[in-house]
Amino acid sequence: MSELMGRRDALKAGVAMAVAGAVVGTGQAAAASAARWIALTGVTVVDVTGRPHRRNSTVLIRGQRIVSVGPRAELPEGTHVIDLPGKFVIPGLCDAHVHSIPAERVSPPLYLVNGVTTVREMSGSPLLHRWRERIDRGELLGPRSVIAGRIIDGAPTIGDPSVFAEVATEAQAREAVRQAKRDGADFVKVYSRLSPELYRVVTDEARRHRMPVAGHCPDGVALTTVSALGQCSVEHLYSTWYDTSTRERELRARIADLKFARSDYVSWLQEIHRLEWDAVAGYSARKAAAVFATLVRNRTRVVPTLTVYQVLDRPDEVRDDGRLTYVPASVAEGWRWALANIIKAGRTPEVAAQRHALFERRKAFVKELAEAGVPVVAGTDGGDVPFVVPGFSLHVELANLVRSGLSPLGALRAATLEPARLLGLDDSIGAVAPGKAADLVILDADPLIDIRNTTRIHAVVTRGRVISTEQRARMLAEIASAAAA
């Protein structure tokens, strides 16, 4: 199956570039600014492949790459040594489903201070490409990024026509893929209202241009068909239930009759949730096993975005815990309005109880996917859904994956090794090993004991640049100031 390869070679080249210097805490800047070599000593390295921890290790970095991991040996002359006894080192985290808030002083640094060193942007724009170019040149501090083209949907689209590509004919579908290629997109993003016929056209044209396809499972397309046609990842859990239900025939007849006005996402969401509830009522373990086997065979990954459903299914539990401080004030106000006037509006006690139960079923479904061997990848939809704050929300997603039944190691793999494989970058990111990118998170406690320890960040290393505890605090203060402004 195709992996996300669009800019893989360029990203690999970027990893290989040596960059002298580091961003470090008070008193260390002068020493580090001239150091091509950095040694993190006394650390415990967490192996996401499942092998035992490597305790009292030294991670030696040169420029943007890890040179060695192991017992401390003689270090090259001029090495800048950062002694970190009792700390744990994990690979830089990846959020595989984001929609960055278009605020340069907020989104890119907000990922890094949370240890997110790679993101997959699910809706392309010229701004994101400009950010990536500046980050690659070292002019802007932010994560690596893999960027979609304009989202391709049927006509009328339930999204915003100014940023979605609406297709009603084969010619339009093929042109939408070609335009994504011309725009420099790394992959094609498909959406929910694509018809089965035009979905096949899009995937065919993407294959012609060697562009991977990712996105929603379209309402009218079976999950097994999506997998068979090579879609590399399925985002969210919309439309993933129907194949597993004894009521599939009835549900698909209802889906075929659905009609929505342009940009009427809210009506679509309400109807889909009714269909989901009915599909779950007829859930068949036997049918699910056959579906999961197809996904495993084709290496189709699922990005469940449980954090989104936590908001949509249980809005009464949403709390402003201070993280909105780091979101532009106008965006935060819009989120509060949407929560009260769209997500919560008109929700009866009966519907609220159903949705509460549906969230539990979603978590059980994710556990079943993982136990069947379907690769689960961590993504959040951060920036696109109220109260799902970029950067911070990935740690919420990891906790939700563990609550679903994944082990802490399984959850950590979903944010490191599995997205690296999805992006076709597993020879560069996703593990702490020689030759890999020097993208690391240094933690105060072991995440395999408690996944919430991923939030106990002592420092972050991005492309060989060390963001210390003091630097992180300054960056958070700067982000909050920019957000307020």
C-alpha positions in Angstrom: 0.0 0.0 0.0 1.2 3.5 -0.7 2.6 5.4 2.2 2.7 9.2 2.6 5.8 9.8 0.4 5.2 13.3 -1.0 8.1 15.1 0.6 9.8 12.1 2.2 13.1 12.5 0.3 13.2 16.2 1.0 12.5 15.6 4.7 15.3 13.0 4.8 17.6 15.5 3.3 16.7 18.1 5.9 17.4 15.6 8.7 20.8 15.0 7.3 21.8 18.7 7.3 24.2 19.6 10.1 23.1 22.6 12.1 25.5 24.0 14.7 24.2 25.5 17.9 21.3 25.0 20.3 18.7 26.9 22.2 19.3 26.2 25.8 18.7 27.6 29.3 20.5 30.4 31.1 24.2 30.0 31.5 24.5 27.4 28.7 23.9 29.4 25.6 27.5 30.5 25.0 28.9 27.0 25.4 26.2 25.5 23.1 26.3 28.1 20.4 29.6 26.8 19.2 29.0 23.1 19.8 28.4 20.9 16.8 28.2 17.9 19.3 25.7 17.6 22.1 25.6 14.8 24.6 22.6 14.0 26.8 24.1 12.0 29.6 22.7 9.8 32.4 19.3 9.4 30.7 17.0 6.4 30.5 16.1 5.8 26.8 12.6 4.5 26.2 12.6 2.0 23.3 9.2 2.2 21.5 9.8 -1.1 19.8 9.2 -2.8 23.2 12.8 -3.7 24.1 13.9 -2.9 27.7 14.8 0.6 28.7 18.4 1.6 28.2 19.4 3.1 31.5 22.2 5.5 32.3 22.7 6.1 28.6 24.3 8.9 26.6 22.6 10.2 23.5 25.2 11.8 21.3 24.0 14.3 18.7 25.8 15.9 15.9 23.9 18.7 14.1 20.4 17.3 13.4 21.2 13.6 13.8 21.7 11.1 16.6 25.1 9.6 16.3 25.0 7.0 19.1 23.0 5.8 22.0 24.6 3.8 24.8 27.0 3.8 27.7 29.0 6.9 28.0 32.3 6.7 26.2 34.9 9.3 25.3 33.2 12.2 23.7 34.5 14.3 20.8 36.4 17.4 21.8 34.1 20.4 22.3 31.0 18.4 23.0 28.4 20.3 24.9 27.4 17.9 27.8 23.9 18.2 29.3 23.7 15.9 32.3 20.2 14.6 32.9 20.2 11.9 35.6 16.8 10.4 36.3 15.3 11.7 33.1 13.6 9.7 30.4 14.1 10.2 26.7 11.4 9.4 24.1 11.2 10.1 20.4 9.7 13.4 19.4 5.9 13.0 19.2 3.8 13.2 16.1 0.3 14.5 15.8 -0.9 12.9 12.6 -4.1 14.9 12.3 -4.0 18.7 12.8 -5.5 21.9 11.3 -3.1 24.5 12.6 -4.5 27.8 13.7 -3.2 30.4 11.2 -1.2 32.3 13.8 2.6 32.1 13.3 3.5 33.0 16.8 1.1 30.5 18.3 0.7 27.2 16.3 4.3 26.2 15.4 5.9 26.9 18.8 2.8 25.5 20.6 3.5 22.1 19.1 7.2 22.1 20.1 6.7 23.1 23.7 4.5 20.1 24.0 7.1 17.8 22.5 5.3 17.5 19.1 8.1 17.6 16.6 6.2 16.4 13.6 2.6 17.1 12.4 0.5 16.0 9.5 -1.6 19.0 8.3 -4.9 17.7 7.0 -5.9 20.8 5.0 -3.4 22.5 2.8 -2.9 26.2 2.3 -0.1 28.5 1.0 0.5 29.7 4.6 1.4 26.2 5.7 3.8 25.8 2.9 5.5 29.1 3.7 5.8 28.1 7.4 7.4 24.8 6.3 9.9 26.5 4.1 10.9 28.9 6.9 11.1 26.1 9.5 13.3 24.1 7.1 15.6 27.1 6.7 15.8 27.6 10.5 14.0 31.0 10.4 11.0 29.8 12.3 10.9 27.4 15.2 8.2 24.7 14.5 7.6 21.1 13.8 8.3 19.1 10.7 5.2 18.9 8.6 3.5 16.8 5.9 0.8 18.8 4.2 -2.4 17.8 2.4 -3.9 19.5 -0.6 -7.3 21.1 -0.6 -9.8 18.7 0.8 -11.7 16.9 -1.9 -15.4 16.5 -1.3 -18.5 15.8 -3.3 -20.8 18.6 -4.5 -22.4 20.2 -2.7 -19.7 20.0 0.0 -20.6 20.0 3.6 -17.4 22.0 4.3 -16.3 25.5 3.4 -16.3 25.9 -0.4 -13.5 28.5 -0.2 -11.1 25.8 1.1 -12.7 22.6 -0.1 -12.5 21.3 -3.7 -16.1 20.4 -4.7 -16.3 17.7 -7.4 -19.4 16.6 -9.3 -17.8 15.0 -12.4 -14.9 12.7 -13.3 -13.1 15.6 -14.9 -13.4 17.7 -11.8 -12.3 14.9 -9.6 -9.1 14.3 -11.7 -8.4 18.0 -11.9 -8.7 18.3 -8.1 -5.9 15.7 -7.7 -3.8 17.4 -10.3 -4.2 20.8 -8.6 -3.1 19.3 -5.3 0.0 18.0 -7.1 0.7 21.4 -8.6 0.2 23.1 -5.2 3.0 20.9 -3.8 0.8 18.8 -1.6 2.2 15.6 -0.1 -1.0 13.7 -0.2 -4.7 13.9 -1.2 -7.3 14.4 1.5 -10.8 13.0 0.8 -14.0 13.8 2.6 -17.3 12.4 3.6 -19.6 13.4 0.7 -17.6 12.0 -2.2 -19.7 9.5 -4.1 -18.4 6.0 -4.5 -17.9 6.6 -8.2 -15.9 9.8 -7.8 -14.0 8.3 -4.8 -12.7 5.7 -7.2 -11.7 8.3 -9.7 -9.8 10.3 -7.1 -7.9 7.3 -5.9 -7.1 6.3 -9.5 -5.8 9.7 -10.4 -3.8 9.9 -7.2 -2.1 6.6 -8.1 -1.2 8.0 -11.5 0.6 10.9 -9.7 2.0 8.7 -7.0 0.2 10.7 -4.3 -1.1 8.8 -1.2 -4.7 9.2 -0.2 -5.9 9.8 3.3 -8.9 11.2 5.0 -12.5 10.3 5.9 -14.2 7.1 4.9 -16.8 8.6 2.5 -20.4 8.0 3.7 -21.3 5.8 0.8 -18.1 3.8 0.5 -17.5 0.7 2.5 -14.5 0.7 4.8 -13.2 -2.5 3.2 -13.4 -0.7 -0.2 -11.4 2.2 1.1 -8.8 -0.2 2.3 -8.7 -2.2 -0.9 -8.3 1.0 -3.0 -5.2 1.9 -1.0 -6.2 4.7 1.3 -3.4 4.8 3.7 -5.2 6.1 6.7 -8.9 6.6 7.8 -9.5 9.7 9.9 -12.0 9.6 12.8 -14.5 6.8 13.3 -17.3 8.2 11.0 -18.5 5.6 8.6 -16.3 2.9 10.1 -19.2 1.2 11.8 -21.4 0.2 8.9 -19.4 -2.7 7.6 -19.4 -4.2 11.1 -23.2 -4.0 11.7 -25.9 -6.6 11.0 -28.0 -3.6 9.9 -25.6 -2.6 7.2 -28.1 -3.0 4.3 -30.6 -0.7 6.0 -28.0 1.8 7.0 -26.6 2.1 3.5 -30.1 2.6 2.1 -30.5 5.5 4.5 -27.1 6.9 3.6 -27.9 6.8 -0.1 -31.0 9.0 0.6 -29.1 11.7 2.5 -29.0 15.2 1.0 -27.4 18.2 2.5 -27.1 21.9 1.6 -23.7 23.4 0.9 -21.7 24.0 4.0 -24.3 22.3 6.2 -21.8 20.4 8.3 -24.0 20.6 11.4 -26.9 18.7 9.8 -24.5 16.1 8.4 -22.9 15.6 11.8 -26.3 15.2 13.5 -27.5 12.6 11.0 -24.2 10.7 11.1 -24.4 10.4 14.8 -27.9 8.9 14.5 -26.6 6.4 11.9 -23.6 5.6 14.2 -25.9 4.8 17.1 -28.0 2.5 15.0 -25.0 0.8 13.5 -23.6 0.1 17.0 -26.9 -1.4 18.1 -26.3 -4.1 15.4 -22.6 -4.6 16.0 -21.4 -8.0 14.9 -18.0 -9.3 16.2 -18.0 -11.8 13.3 -18.4 -9.0 10.7 -15.9 -6.8 12.5 -13.3 -9.6 12.4 -13.5 -9.8 8.6 -13.3 -6.0 8.3 -10.3 -5.8 10.6 -8.5 -8.6 8.7 -8.8 -6.5 5.5 -7.4 -3.4 7.2 -4.5 -5.5 8.6 -3.8 -7.1 5.2 -3.7 -3.7 3.5 -1.9 -1.9 6.3 -4.7 0.6 6.5 -4.2 2.8 9.5 -6.9 4.3 11.6 -6.6 7.7 13.3 -9.5 7.6 15.7 -9.2 11.2 17.2 -10.9 10.2 20.4 -10.3 13.6 21.8 -12.7 15.1 19.2 -15.4 12.7 20.3 -14.8 13.5 23.9 -15.9 17.1 23.1 -18.7 16.1 20.7 -20.1 13.2 22.7 -19.6 14.6 26.2 -19.7 18.4 25.9 -21.0 18.9 29.4 -17.6 17.5 30.7 -15.6 20.1 28.7 -13.8 22.5 31.0 -11.6 25.6 30.3 -8.5 24.4 32.2 -6.4 27.4 31.2 -5.1 26.0 27.9 -7.2 28.5 26.0 -4.7 31.0 27.2 -2.5 29.8 24.4 -5.2 30.1 21.7 -5.9 33.4 19.9 -8.6 35.2 21.8 -10.9 35.4 18.8 -10.6 31.7 18.2 -11.2 30.9 21.9 -14.3 33.0 21.9 -15.6 31.2 18.8 -15.0 27.9 20.4 -17.0 28.9 23.5 -19.8 30.0 21.3 -19.8 26.8 19.2 -19.8 24.6 22.3 -22.8 26.4 23.7 -24.8 27.1 20.5 -24.0 24.2 18.2 -22.6 21.2 20.0 -24.8 21.4 23.2 -27.8 23.1 21.5 -31.0 21.1 21.5 -29.5 18.0 23.1 -32.2 16.1 24.9 -31.4 14.0 28.0 -32.1 10.9 25.8 -29.6 12.0 23.1 -27.1 13.0 25.8 -27.3 9.5 27.3 -26.9 7.9 23.9 -23.8 10.0 23.1 -22.3 9.3 26.5 -22.7 5.6 25.8 -21.4 6.0 22.2 -18.1 7.4 23.4 -17.6 4.3 25.5 -18.3 2.2 22.4 -15.8 4.2 20.4 -13.1 3.4 22.9 -14.0 -0.3 22.9 -13.9 -0.2 19.0 -10.4 1.3 19.2 -9.3 -1.5 21.5 -10.7 -4.1 19.1 -8.8 -2.5 16.2 -5.6 -2.6 18.1 -6.1 -6.2 19.3 -6.8 -7.3 15.8 -3.5 -5.8 14.6 -4.8 -2.7 12.8 -2.2 0.1 13.2 -3.7 2.8 15.4 -2.2 6.3 14.9 -2.5 9.2 17.3 -4.2 12.4 15.9 -6.3 15.1 17.4 -7.9 17.4 14.9 -6.3 20.1 17.0 -7.2 23.6 15.9 -10.4 22.5 14.1 -12.6 21.5 17.0 -13.6 23.6 20.0 -11.3 23.1 23.0 -8.9 20.7 21.2 -5.8 22.9 21.7 -2.8 22.2 19.4 0.1 20.5 21.1 -1.6 19.9 24.4 -4.4 17.8 22.9 -2.0 15.1 21.7 -1.3 14.2 25.4 -5.1 14.0 25.9 -5.3 11.6 23.0 -2.6 9.4 24.4 -4.5 9.2 27.7 -7.7 8.4 25.8 -5.9 5.6 23.9 -4.8 4.0 27.2 -8.3 4.4 28.6 -9.5 2.5 25.5 -7.3 -0.4 26.5 -4.0 0.2 24.7 -1.0 -0.2 26.9 1.1 2.9 27.6 3.7 1.5 25.1 1.0 1.0 22.5 -0.2 4.5 22.9 3.3 5.9 22.7 3.9 3.9 19.6 0.8 5.5 18.1 2.4 8.9 18.4 6.0 7.9 17.4 6.7 4.7 15.4 3.3 4.2 13.7 3.0 7.8 12.3 6.6 7.6 11.2 5.7 4.5 9.2 2.6 6.1 7.9 4.6 9.1 6.6 7.2 6.9 5.1 9.8 8.5 7.5 10.5 5.6 9.8 14.2 5.6 8.8 14.4 9.2 10.1 12.0 9.7 12.9 9.9 7.7 15.4 12.7 6.1 17.5 15.8 7.1 19.5 18.5 5.4 17.5 21.7 6.2 15.6 21.1 7.9 12.3 17.6 9.1 13.3 16.7 12.8 13.5 17.6 14.5 16.8 13.9 15.0 17.6 13.5 14.0 21.3 11.4 14.7 24.4 13.1 14.6 27.8 10.7 13.7 30.5 10.8 13.8 34.3 9.1 10.4 34.7 8.6 7.1 32.9 5.7 7.2 30.4 5.4 3.4 30.3 4.5 3.5 34.0 1.8 6.2 33.4 1.1 7.7 30.0 0.3 11.0 31.6 4.0 11.4 32.3 4.4 12.5 28.6 3.1 15.9 30.0 6.0 16.1 32.5 8.4 17.6 29.9 11.8 18.7 31.1 13.2 19.7 27.7 12.6 19.2 24.0 15.1 18.6 21.2 14.1 19.5 17.7 16.4 19.1 14.8 19.3 19.0 17.3 18.2 22.2 19.0 17.6 21.9 22.7 14.7 23.8 24.2 15.4 23.7 27.9 13.0 24.1 30.8 13.7 27.8 31.0 13.3 28.3 27.3 10.0 26.4 27.3 8.7 28.6 30.0 9.7 31.7 28.0 8.1 30.3 24.8 4.8 29.5 26.6 4.7 33.1 28.0 5.4 34.4 24.5 2.6 32.2 23.0 0.2 33.4 25.6 1.1 37.0 24.9 0.7 36.6 21.2 -2.6 34.8 21.7 -4.0 37.6 23.8 -3.0 40.1 21.2 
